Amino acid sequence: MKPTGLFIIFAACLIPWVWLPSIGQGRDLIALVSQYIGVIALIVMAFAQLIATRLPGVETVFGPLDQSYRLHKWLGISAMVAILLHDTIDADMRGLGSETLLNEAAETAGEISLYGLLILVVITIATFIPYHLWKWTHRLIGIFFVLGAAHYLFILKPFKNGDPLGLYMAVVCGIGVLAYLYTSAPRGLRPARRYTIKSTEAEGSALAVEMAPQGGGFRHTAGQFAFFAFDGAGLPEPHPFTISNAPRSDDSLRVTIAPLGDLTNSYTRALNSGQSVRVEGAFGHFGRSLKGQQIWIGAGVGITPFVALAEALSDGDGPVQLIYAVRTRGDAVHVKHLHDIAAGKKNLDLTIWESAERGRLDPVSIAEISGHSLTDCRVLFCGPGDMRRALAVGLQRHGVSQRRFQYEEFELRTGLGVRAFLKWLGARI
């Protein structure tokens, strides 16, 4: 994620200290700290709501959307921690006057917001909970933000809403509320393009879906993904899929869907020719530069961005060594198409690595396949997280720094990494 976005969030959390020292003179310091922690919770929640809009400026400020969504998750968790601290540390200050019914209602709103957000954060990081349940409950997070904003506006506090700090926080809350209203608006009001499914075809263990635009299509670059909502299949919710073709003159698109979970299993069974598709995007910066010596590693359906990148590879790019790791050749996706592309491009070499016969792909094998030192190579990876982490560590021993190991990890839901931490800890005990 971009340092610019992190700096903006950090600065936004520090700005209240411009006014807090003068506000806190002669008052309870502990209560003031608690109120500041509550303010931080609102600020980071507002940024989380803003990232969820997927507006064009989000990637510009916070980085590619896969990284921005990880930031979105951690902002939500940070807000939850801040709210729990705010609730635990006594924020009541003496001398602010007696409470009215509105103040009491604001206190109640804060309690509802606290417990509602706690439940939603638990559902988010508990990845065993079905995706459709998480998706439905996740819509409520904006409501709990609104309740938190109402709590802030109408509780007794040592400054007025019309004071500089009050106005600053009103702007923050306003941005968060507007972002929530935008994400909650009917889908027809959000910018998107309409496509029609032309054909569906089995590709190894996956399903390739070809789509033609209804009217004008949209621009994308090879390696990007978009959000697709398939109408008429009982699956109206948008879901991110990599666009598995380079830009075409007719703006047609292809996505390749593997049945990896409950939702994608439903897609592979429910999609048919003639169905309408609503497409939002495109997003991501994966493989933006094809210049210089590169190694591309795709595992399973993670080959899809590399199919598009291979199509887009020009004579002045690369050279590129493409390694496709798959359990068996029968599981491979677009393998014939990849061979055809490689046959027509002198700067692209293709290796199919069948793990059922050759074992797991490792850095030593990657170096042997490339036939040269990896020190000056840029490595791009798309595939399972466990494989990515293992290769990242191993490739460092071959001179591939983290800066030159690029990967795409678009997961709408990720846990806290507790299982990976316990595995790492167990290996060292």
NORNOR-V587718 format. One record per backbone hydrogen bond with DSSP energy under -0.5 kcal/mol. NH is the residue of the N-H (numbers start at 1). CO is the residue of the C=O. Records with the same first field share a line. If there is no record, write none. Layout:
BEGIN
NH=CO, CO
END
This chain:
BEGIN
2=62
5=61
6=2
7=3
8=4
9=5
10=6
11=7
12=8
13=9
14=10
15=11
17=14
18=15
19=16
20=16
21=17
23=19
24=20
25=22
27=24
32=28
33=29
34=30
35=31
36=32
37=33
38=34
39=35
40=36
41=37
42=38
43=39
44=40
45=41
46=42
47=43
48=44
49=45
50=46
51=47
52=48
53=49, 50
54=51
58=55
59=55, 56
60=56
61=57
62=58
63=59
67=64
68=64
69=65
70=66
71=67
72=68
73=69
74=70
75=71
76=72
77=73
78=74
79=75
80=76
81=77
82=78
83=79
84=80
85=81
86=82
87=83
88=84
89=85
96=93
104=100
105=101
106=102
107=103
108=104
109=105
110=106
111=107
112=108
113=109
114=110
115=111
116=112
117=113
118=114
119=115
120=116
121=117
122=118
123=119
124=120
125=121
126=122
127=125
129=126
134=130
135=131
136=132
137=133
138=134
139=135, 136
140=137
141=138
142=139
144=140
145=141
146=142
147=143
148=144
149=145
150=146
151=147
152=148
153=149
154=150
155=151
163=160
166=160
167=163
168=164
169=165
170=166
171=167
172=168
173=169
174=170
175=171
176=172
177=173
178=174
179=175
180=176
181=177
182=178
183=179
184=180
185=181, 182
189=186
190=187
193=279
195=277
196=212
197=275
198=210
199=210
201=208
203=206
205=331
206=203
207=257
208=201
209=255
210=199, 208
211=253
212=196
214=194
215=213
223=243
224=221
225=283
226=241
227=280
228=226, 239
229=278
230=228, 235
231=229, 276
233=230
235=230
239=228
241=226
243=224
244=242, 254
251=248
253=211
255=209
256=242
257=207, 255
258=256
259=205
260=258
265=261
266=262
267=263
268=264
269=265, 266
270=266
271=267
274=197
275=272
277=195
278=229
279=193, 277
280=227
282=225
283=225
288=285
290=288
292=318
294=319
295=378
296=321
297=380
298=296, 323
299=382
300=325
302=299
303=300
304=301
306=303
307=303
308=304
309=305
310=306
311=307
312=308
313=309, 310
317=314
318=290
320=347
321=294
322=320, 349
323=296, 321
324=322, 351
325=298, 323
326=324, 353
331=328
332=328, 329
338=334
339=335
340=336
341=337
342=338
343=339
344=340, 341
345=342
348=345
349=320
351=322
353=324, 351
354=352
355=326, 353
356=327
357=354
358=354
359=355
366=362
367=363
368=364
369=365
370=366
371=367
372=367
377=374
378=293
379=377, 404
380=295
381=406
382=297
388=384
389=385
390=386
391=387
392=388
393=389
394=390
395=391
396=392
397=393, 394
398=395
399=396
400=395
401=399
404=401
405=402
406=379, 404
408=381
411=409
421=417
422=418
423=419
424=420
425=421
426=422
427=423
428=424, 425
429=425, 426
END
